[in-house]
Every structure is written in structure tokens, then in C-alpha cells.
Amino acid sequence: MKHSLKAKLSATILVIVLLTIAIISFLANFFINRQFTDYITKQQELKAQIITSSISQQYTKFTNQWNLDYVHAIGMFSLYEGYIVKVYDKDNVILWDAQSHDMKLCNQIMEDISNRMRIEYPQIEGEFTSTDYSLEQNGTTVGKISISYFGPFFLNENEFKFLHSLNTILFSIGFISLAVSVIVGHILAKRITHPILKTVEATKQIADGNYEVRLVEESNTMELDMLVGSINHLAVSLETLEKLRKQLTEDVAHELRTPITILQSYIEAMTEGIWEASPERLQSCYEEVIRIGKLVGDLESLAKLEGENLKLNKTHMDLYPVVVKTVDSFASEIENKKLEVTIKGSHLELMADQDRIKQVVVNLFSNAIKYSKDNCKISFEFFETKDSTGFFIKDNGVGIPKEELPYIFERFYRADKSRNRLTGGTGIGLTIVKSIVEAHGGRISVESNMNEGSKFTVTLPKE
């Protein structure tokens, strides 16, 4: 049986509070009782000394007489407090004996104390014991006293009432603490689970395809805010991916539709005898077939690059000659547009797949040429750090809108929907570049402004 997080949090808080209260109550009761019984034991010894001192003062040395009335009063007062007194003179003759004076009262008091202690403290197994004390006056012994009381300690009725009141107070404090903790725990659990429930509801909507949902819940808990932020980021990412997926489908259909439509119309016209199968028309059909083949080939290359089966043939290579040879291979295009190409830097060695790195340079350089106007400048520049090396390629061509920069490495994505057809590209060249660079453990970034040009930076690890 599953329980809600709110119920589990409330139950956990309740159990922790119960255990805490139980432990505190037990320890408080234990130590208070222990300290109190130690205090009572010392008080009994002090009381016995007070009784002894009081009885001693009832002897008159000059007359050698005892004030028996006061001795009787002290003895009876002590009896009611649980102390049974027997007084002897210096000749060991009994002057006053509580048991002889009122045996019935003594037995009743002893029985009451014994029964009360056996009920409240059955573990101590106490009993009445007698202790003899010397009666002295000015350093001279004038008699002795025998005091009997319940040992090792005993509590009178008022002291038991005090302990019971103390326990009642502790219990009341525990009960109030428990009630407050239940209320606070319920409120706390509700505050914690509310944004979580909202998050669950949002994730269900995201799972159902509603990627526009956003959470606006705020709490003073860092982890909950991180969870809400992660869900919102997930929704944004999925919404973006969904748009790109739709755009991908549209672009693939567009890229294939145009050459297929051209082929279909040409072949139908030639088959039905409307057009003659001239070399020029066959050449046009061939070019469209080449366009389709190039698109399929690029898709296959991308699938291989992004799949787990991509194997890099890494060797020690130099970036500089790769760039120089690439620039030389585009000599005719550079001449046609009268472009100024510069290469800054020196030879840089690294461990990489030379063919793949050449593919990166070719794609970036061909893009720079395609989107540069006549008489523009294109520059390569190398850089090196302790653990990495790389280059950037900069042009002063048409540039890319800032809002389009986060998406230019996506498949078939292009800021200008018309220029892909004009330049003959398939729209996945930069996707292939990014896949190759990341397969090497590197990274690629872009900076661009409209009508000012673009700058692509490629960073690769040395090993």
C-alpha cells in the first residue's frame, strides 16, 4: 500500500517528536527522581542531627535535670514526620520512648510509610532501621538517642504530591509539544508537497505533449526551486526539440520534394513524347539525382557520426597544412568572388582523425565563401593552450541573426529559408561539423552579427 509524501512526512515528524519527548521525559524523570532522592537522603540525615541537637538542649547541666515536656514535644513532632525517637540519659536509662508512649500510632505511621514506599518505589526494598547518636552539651556526653526511620530514604505525603505534580507538568508539556509538532509538521509537509504535486501535474502535461506548461511555484527551499527550474528547463528543451522535429520533417520533405518534382515532370514529359530526351534535359535530371544522392549521403554521414559506431582513426597531425590545402582547393571560388583569405599562426600538432578534421575545415570554409559577398575578407587564426589547440575562421559576410544562433547546428536549420536552395547546401553541414568536433572531445562556438560577418571557433584537445 502506497502512501503520499505528505502523509509520510507528517508520520515521520510525529514519530521523531514522540521519540524525542519520550527520551526527554524519561531522562528528566530519571535524573529528577535521582537528584530528589539524594536530596531527601541528605535531608533525613540533617533532620536526625537537628533532632539530636534539639534533644541535647533540653538537659540542664547545673541541675542535672531534663525538660521532659520539651523532649516529649520534640519526640511527637518527629514521630509525625516519620522519625521514631528513643532518648536515654547518661546512665542509659530511658527518658522517653515513642513506642512506649503510643505504640498504636507508631505502628500506624510505620505501616503507612512502608506501604507508600513499596507502592511508589518497589525496587528499593527498604525497611525501618535505627541509628544511635550521642547527646552532647559543651563537649560533654549527657545521654544518647536512638532514631528509627525508613531507609535508605522515604518521602512523606507532601513530597509525593510534589513529584506527582512535577510528572504531570512534564506530561502536559510533552502533550502540548506533541500537538504543536503535529500542527507544524502538517503545515511543513503541505508546504513541501505542494510544489512537488504541482511539478507532478506539470510533468504529466509534458508527457501528454503540452510542452508550453511552465511552473511559477516559488519556495524558500533551494532543492524545490532547483526541481521547479529543472522541470521548466525540461519543458523548454522539449518544446524546442518538438519545433525542430517538425522543422526537420518539413525541411526533409522540402529538400526531397523539389528534385523529385523536377524529375517526375521531366520524365513524364519525355515519356509521353511532349519533350525530346535531349542531352540538356537528361543532364538536368542527372543533377537532381545528384542532389538527392548528396542529401542522402549527408544524412548517412550524420547518422554515422552521431551513432555509437563512429570510429576515429587518430594520429599525430598538424592543423596548419590541413587549412592551407583546404584554402588552395577553393582557389577558383576565391578568385571568382575576389576574396581576401589570410592564415595567421604556426604549426600545431594534436592527436586527431585527419580526414574528419579536414571535413570540419572544408565545411566551415565553404560556408564562409558561400555567405561572403564579393571583395570580402576571410581569416584563419590558430591558438594553443596547455591542454588544447584549435582555430577560428572569421568572415565579414552577411552574418546570422542573434536569435537564430542557438539553433544553427541543428539538422536542416537555416536562418534564411531561401539561401539553402540558392547555395545548393543540404542544411546539415554545421550539424556534421559539431558532431565531428564533439566526437574528438572538443567544442565549437559561433559569434555573429547581421551584415558584419561570423566567427566560428573550434577547440580540440591535444591528446
Order of alpha helices (4+ residues) and beta strands (2+ residues): alpha-beta-beta-alpha-beta-beta-alpha-alpha-beta-beta-alpha-alpha-alpha-beta-alpha-alpha-beta-beta-alpha-beta-beta-alpha-alpha-beta-beta
